[in-house]
């Protein structure tokens, strides 16, 4: 066997390999000998079929299998000897001319092919003990608890009928019946009876609720709206529609008295128990936000400490996934790059940087996990599946079956668990200090991201 490296540029390598026909023939004969005791042919006793006859019957298929196995074994040997870790699957180029293929299969010529690869660079990990991470800590105040309970009360408030002749206002609950048409033609899902709408909550498509302001019980109006361009139904997306709407009842929101009786309507013994539950929920919420802030800071630190060339094909693949998603979202919403105060070229450049960062961080996290024997157990994955199933009441079995039969979905579930375990490993080594912050400070980065989006 002869191996010649024909390309070595950065992370890209290419080899030309030549395997003598005699080697292939010897391997194929060995496979035929092994086959001799397994096949049954008319006219021959078991195990007594001559190899020469087997070669006539199975020679081409056995040689094809031999070539395939030889290529795999040869490539593995080349990569292992050079310490290569592949970033993508090898690209193998074989002879395609009919005569050349025939000569290889019949043992008249050597097997010559090229293999092109892209490798993962050697990664020198930073000293994580030198990392300093500031952990924001928020105390839950009585004001936070009171605000949370008020939100719960608002979500569970009651409504009472307004006086005769009263008109609907923002915040009122209006019971309506409607018939929708597009260009005068009714459409599926466009009718409703006894539907309750709280004006101002955005339950319906944009513009619908606002046109109910001022309507009275028994009054009929024609509401003119347009379905959003990213509406779930492609037939309705972006279409102008009219809804002949009749209000059958107008109700005003009532103040909810927050006391023991209110707590009991929520299944709790008393107001104190409600406050206790609200505090626990806020503690968990703040802890989750703190975790995300710390993780972002740590990933930024890892990014700064590990600068290397990421495999171009992986970056391109990551970029394409993001870019296709962005383009689809913009098309469905009708937005342009100008609306985002940018250009397509500038946006592409920004997302290329994001793709490069994601790939590098993924390789770094993988390297840390591999060197420190960090793994995700089947039990951890199963618990994650159970948690997903709990989030979809009534469809638990469907969710469970989906993950059991979908290896890719399980891999996607395993990835964030692995990432979190690696992050925890680094945090154990890093110098983590706590800093008291306000609730507003804890969430300000999230708010800034929402504003930017």
C-alpha positions in Angstrom: 0.0 0.0 0.0 1.3 3.5 -0.9 0.1 6.6 0.8 0.9 10.1 -0.5 -0.2 13.3 1.1 -1.2 15.7 -1.7 -2.6 18.5 0.4 -1.9 20.0 3.8 -3.5 23.4 4.2 -4.5 24.4 7.7 -7.1 21.8 8.9 -7.5 20.4 5.4 -5.6 17.3 4.2 -5.8 15.1 1.2 -4.2 11.7 0.5 -3.8 9.6 -2.6 -3.8 5.9 -1.7 -2.9 2.9 -3.9 -3.6 -0.6 -2.9 -2.0 -3.4 -5.0 -4.4 -5.7 -6.9 -2.6 -8.7 -5.4 -3.5 -7.5 -1.8 -7.1 -7.1 -2.7 -7.2 -10.5 -4.4 -5.6 -12.1 -1.3 -8.2 -10.5 1.0 -11.1 -11.5 -1.4 -9.9 -15.1 -1.5 -9.7 -15.2 2.3 -13.3 -14.0 2.4 -14.3 -16.7 -0.1 -12.6 -19.4 2.0 -14.6 -18.1 5.0 -17.8 -18.2 2.8 -17.1 -21.7 1.8 -18.5 -23.3 5.0 -21.5 -21.0 5.0 -23.1 -21.2 1.6 -25.3 -23.9 0.2 -25.1 -24.6 -3.6 -27.0 -27.2 -5.5 -24.7 -30.1 -6.5 -22.2 -29.6 -3.7 -22.0 -31.0 -0.2 -21.8 -28.4 2.6 -18.2 -27.1 2.9 -17.1 -28.8 -0.3 -17.8 -26.0 -2.8 -14.5 -25.2 -4.6 -13.2 -21.7 -4.0 -12.7 -21.3 -7.8 -16.5 -22.0 -8.2 -17.4 -19.6 -5.4 -15.3 -16.9 -7.2 -17.3 -17.4 -10.3 -20.6 -17.0 -8.4 -19.7 -14.4 -5.8 -16.4 -13.0 -7.0 -17.6 -9.5 -8.0 -19.8 -8.9 -4.9 -17.0 -10.2 -2.6 -14.4 -8.0 -4.2 -16.8 -5.0 -3.9 -17.1 -5.8 -0.1 -13.4 -6.2 0.2 -12.7 -2.9 -1.5 -15.2 -1.2 0.8 -13.6 -2.7 3.9 -10.1 -2.0 2.7 -10.9 1.7 2.2 -12.4 1.9 5.7 -9.4 0.1 7.3 -6.8 2.0 5.4 -8.4 5.4 6.2 -8.6 4.5 9.9 -4.9 3.5 9.9 -3.9 6.8 8.2 -5.8 9.0 10.5 -4.8 7.1 13.7 -1.1 7.1 12.8 -1.2 10.9 12.3 -3.3 11.5 15.4 -6.1 13.1 13.4 -9.6 13.8 14.8 -12.0 14.2 12.0 -14.3 17.2 11.9 -16.5 15.7 9.2 -16.9 12.5 7.3 -14.0 11.8 4.9 -14.7 12.6 1.2 -13.6 9.6 -0.9 -13.1 9.9 -4.6 -13.0 6.7 -6.6 -12.4 6.0 -10.3 -15.7 6.3 -12.2 -14.8 5.3 -15.7 -16.5 2.0 -16.5 -13.4 0.2 -17.7 -11.3 1.4 -14.7 -14.0 0.1 -12.3 -14.2 -3.2 -14.1 -10.4 -3.7 -14.0 -10.4 -3.1 -10.2 -13.3 -5.5 -9.6 -11.7 -8.2 -11.7 -8.2 -7.8 -10.1 -6.6 -6.5 -13.3 -5.5 -3.1 -11.7 -4.6 -1.6 -8.4 -7.1 0.3 -6.3 -6.3 4.0 -6.4 -8.4 6.6 -4.7 -8.2 9.9 -2.9 -9.5 10.8 0.5 -10.0 14.5 1.6 -10.5 15.3 5.3 -10.9 18.2 7.6 -9.5 17.8 11.1 -10.2 19.2 14.5 -7.3 21.3 15.7 -5.3 20.5 18.8 -6.8 22.5 21.6 -4.6 23.7 24.5 -7.0 24.1 27.4 -6.7 27.1 29.7 -6.0 26.8 33.5 -9.6 27.1 34.8 -8.3 27.8 38.3 -7.2 31.2 36.9 -10.8 32.0 35.9 -12.7 34.6 38.0 -16.5 34.5 37.8 -18.8 36.9 39.6 -22.1 35.4 40.6 -25.0 37.8 40.9 -27.3 37.1 43.9 -30.7 38.5 44.4 -32.7 38.4 47.7 -36.4 37.9 47.4 -38.1 40.9 49.1 -41.6 41.2 50.5 -42.3 43.6 47.7 -41.4 40.9 45.2 -43.7 38.4 46.9 -46.6 40.9 47.0 -46.1 41.7 43.3 -46.1 38.0 42.4 -49.3 37.4 44.4 -50.9 40.5 42.7 -50.1 39.0 39.3 -51.7 35.7 40.4 -54.8 37.6 41.6 -55.0 39.5 38.3 -54.8 36.2 36.4 -57.6 34.8 38.5 -59.8 37.9 38.8 -63.5 37.6 38.4 -65.8 39.7 36.1 -69.2 41.1 36.6 -71.8 42.3 34.1 -71.7 46.0 33.4 -74.9 48.1 33.6 -77.3 48.1 30.7 -76.1 50.3 27.9 -72.5 50.3 29.1 -69.8 50.1 26.4 -66.7 47.9 26.4 -63.4 49.4 27.5 -59.8 48.1 27.6 -59.6 45.4 30.3 -63.3 44.4 30.0 -64.3 40.9 29.1 -66.5 40.7 26.1 -68.4 37.6 25.0 -68.8 37.5 21.3 -70.0 35.4 18.3 -68.4 36.0 15.0 -68.3 34.9 11.3 -65.1 35.5 9.4 -64.8 35.9 5.6 -62.0 36.5 3.1 -63.2 38.2 -0.1 -66.7 37.4 1.1 -66.0 33.7 1.4 -66.1 31.9 4.8 -63.0 30.0 5.8 -62.3 27.1 8.1 -61.9 28.1 11.7 -63.4 31.5 11.0 -66.6 31.2 13.2 -67.0 31.2 16.9 -69.9 31.2 19.4 -69.8 32.5 23.0 -66.1 33.3 22.8 -64.7 35.4 25.7 -62.2 38.1 24.9 -60.4 40.3 27.4 -59.7 43.5 25.5 -56.0 44.4 25.6 -54.5 40.9 26.3 -53.6 40.2 22.7 -55.5 36.9 22.5 -56.7 37.5 19.0 -54.9 38.6 15.8 -53.6 42.2 15.8 -56.3 44.8 15.5 -59.2 42.6 16.5 -59.5 43.5 20.2 -59.0 47.2 19.6 -62.1 47.3 17.4 -64.2 45.9 20.2 -63.7 49.1 22.3 -67.0 50.9 22.6 -69.2 48.0 21.6 -72.3 47.3 23.6 -74.2 44.1 24.4 -76.4 43.1 21.5 -74.4 45.3 19.0 -73.0 43.9 15.8 -69.8 45.2 14.1 -67.7 44.2 11.1 -64.1 44.1 12.2 -61.5 44.4 9.5 -58.1 42.8 10.2 -55.2 41.1 8.4 -53.7 37.8 9.5 -50.0 38.0 10.4 -47.6 36.9 7.7 -46.2 34.3 10.0 -49.7 32.9 10.9 -49.7 29.2 11.5 -52.1 28.5 8.6 -50.4 29.2 5.3 -53.8 29.7 3.6 -54.6 32.6 6.0 -51.1 34.1 6.5 -51.1 37.7 5.4 -54.7 37.6 4.2 -57.1 40.5 4.9 -60.3 39.3 6.6 -63.6 40.6 7.9 -65.4 39.3 11.0 -69.1 40.1 11.5 -69.0 40.2 15.3 -71.9 40.4 17.8 -71.3 41.2 21.5 -73.6 39.2 23.8 -72.2 40.3 27.1 -69.9 43.1 28.5 -68.2 42.4 31.9 -65.9 44.6 33.9 -62.9 43.2 36.0 -63.5 43.0 39.7 -60.9 43.7 42.4 -59.7 40.5 44.0 -59.4 40.6 47.7 -56.1 38.9 48.6 -56.8 36.9 51.8 -57.1 33.4 53.1 -60.3 32.8 51.1 -58.5 33.7 47.9 -55.6 31.4 48.8 -58.1 28.5 49.3 -59.5 29.0 45.8 -56.0 28.2 44.6 -55.8 25.0 46.7 -53.7 26.5 49.5 -54.6 26.6 53.2 -54.0 30.3 53.8 -52.5 33.5 52.6 -49.3 32.7 54.5 -49.0 29.4 52.5 -49.6 31.3 49.3 -46.9 33.8 50.2 -44.6 30.9 51.1 -45.3 29.2 47.7 -44.7 32.5 45.8 -41.4 33.1 47.6 -40.2 29.6 46.8 -41.1 30.1 43.1 -39.3 33.4 43.0 -36.2 31.9 44.7 -36.2 29.2 42.0 -36.8 31.8 39.2 -33.9 34.0 40.4 -31.6 31.0 40.8 -32.4 30.0 37.2 -31.6 33.6 36.0 -28.4 33.6 38.0 -27.3 30.3 36.5 -27.9 31.7 33.0 -25.9 34.8 33.8 -23.0 32.8 35.3 -23.0 30.4 32.3 -22.9 33.3 29.8 -20.0 34.9 31.6 -18.1 31.6 31.7 -18.7 30.9 28.0 -17.4 34.4 27.3 -14.3 33.6 29.3 -13.8 30.3 27.5 -14.2 32.1 24.2 -11.5 34.6 25.1 -9.1 31.9 26.4 -9.4 29.6 23.4 -8.6 31.2 20.1 -8.0 28.8 17.3 -9.1 28.1 13.7 -12.5 26.3 13.8 -13.0 23.6 11.1 -14.5 25.7 8.2 -17.1 23.0 7.2 -18.5 22.9 10.7 -18.7 26.7 10.8 -20.4 26.7 7.5 -22.9 24.1 8.6 -23.7 26.0 11.8 -24.0 29.3 9.8 -26.4 27.7 7.3 -28.6 26.4 10.0 -28.9 29.8 11.7 -29.1 31.8 8.4 -31.9 29.6 7.0 -33.8 30.0 10.2 -33.3 33.8 10.2 -34.4 34.1 6.5 -37.5 32.0 7.1 -38.4 34.1 10.1 -38.0 37.3 8.3 -40.0 36.1 5.3 -42.9 35.0 7.5 -42.9 38.2 9.5 -42.5 40.4 6.4 -39.4 42.2 7.8 -36.4 43.3 5.9 -32.8 43.8 7.0 -33.4 47.6 6.6 -36.2 47.2 9.3 -33.5 45.8 11.6 -31.2 48.8 10.8 -28.7 46.6 9.0 -27.9 45.1 5.6 -27.9 41.4 4.5 -24.1 41.5 4.1 -23.6 43.0 7.6 -26.0 40.4 9.1 -24.2 37.6 7.3 -20.9 38.8 8.7 -22.3 38.9 12.2 -23.8 35.4 12.0 -20.6 34.0 10.6 -18.9 35.3 13.8 -21.6 33.7 16.0 -21.3 30.4 14.1 -17.5 30.4 14.5 -17.9 31.1 18.3 -20.5 28.3 18.7 -18.3 25.7 16.9 -15.2 26.7 18.9 -17.0 26.6 22.2 -18.5 23.3 21.3 -15.1 21.8 20.6 -13.6 23.3 23.8 -16.5 21.9 25.9 -16.1 18.5 24.2 -12.3 18.5 24.9 -12.8 19.4 28.5 -15.4 16.7 28.9 -13.3 14.1 27.2 -10.1 14.8 29.1 -12.0 14.8 32.4 -14.2 11.8 31.7 -17.4 13.7 32.0 -20.3 11.7 30.6 -24.1 11.8 30.6 -25.8 8.7 31.9 -28.8 7.0 30.5 -30.6 7.8 33.8 -30.0 11.5 33.3 -31.4 11.4 29.8 -34.4 9.4 31.0 -35.1 12.0 33.7 -34.9 14.8 31.0 -37.4 12.8 28.9 -39.7 12.5 31.9 -39.5 16.2 32.5 -40.4 16.9 28.9 -43.3 14.6 29.2 -44.6 16.3 32.3 -44.7 19.6 30.4 -47.3 18.1 28.1 -50.1 16.8 30.2 -52.1 14.1 28.5 -49.4 13.4 25.9 -46.8 11.8 28.2 -46.8 8.5 26.4 -46.5 10.2 23.0 -43.5 12.2 24.2 -41.9 9.1 25.7 -42.4 7.1 22.6 -41.0 9.9 20.4 -37.7 10.0 22.3 -37.4 6.3 22.5 -37.7 5.9 18.8 -35.7 9.0 17.7 -31.9 8.9 18.3 -31.4 12.4 17.0 -33.9 13.8 19.4 -32.2 12.0 22.3 -28.9 13.4 21.2 -30.3 16.9 21.2 -31.6 16.3 24.7 -28.3 14.9 25.9 -26.2 17.8 24.5 -27.4 20.6 27.0 -27.1 18.1 29.9 -23.5 17.4 28.9 -22.8 21.2 28.5 -24.1 21.9 31.9 -22.0 19.2 33.5 -18.9 20.6 31.9 -19.8 24.1 33.0 -20.3 22.8 36.6 -16.9 21.1 36.4 -15.2 24.4 35.4 -17.1 26.4 38.1 -15.7 24.0 40.8 -12.2 25.0 39.8 -12.8 28.7 39.1 -12.7 31.4 41.6 -16.4 32.2 42.1 -17.4 35.3 44.1 -21.0 36.4 44.9 -22.3 39.9 44.4 -25.6 41.2 45.7 -27.6 42.8 42.9 -31.1 44.0 42.4 -33.7 42.1 40.5 -33.5 44.7 37.7 -29.7 44.2 37.4 -30.2 40.5 37.2 -32.5 40.7 34.2 -31.1 43.8 32.5 -29.0 41.8 30.0 -32.1 39.8 29.1 -34.1 43.0 28.6 -31.4 44.4 26.4 -31.4 41.3 24.2 -35.2 41.5 23.9 -34.9 45.2 22.9 -32.2 44.4 20.3 -34.4 41.6 18.9 
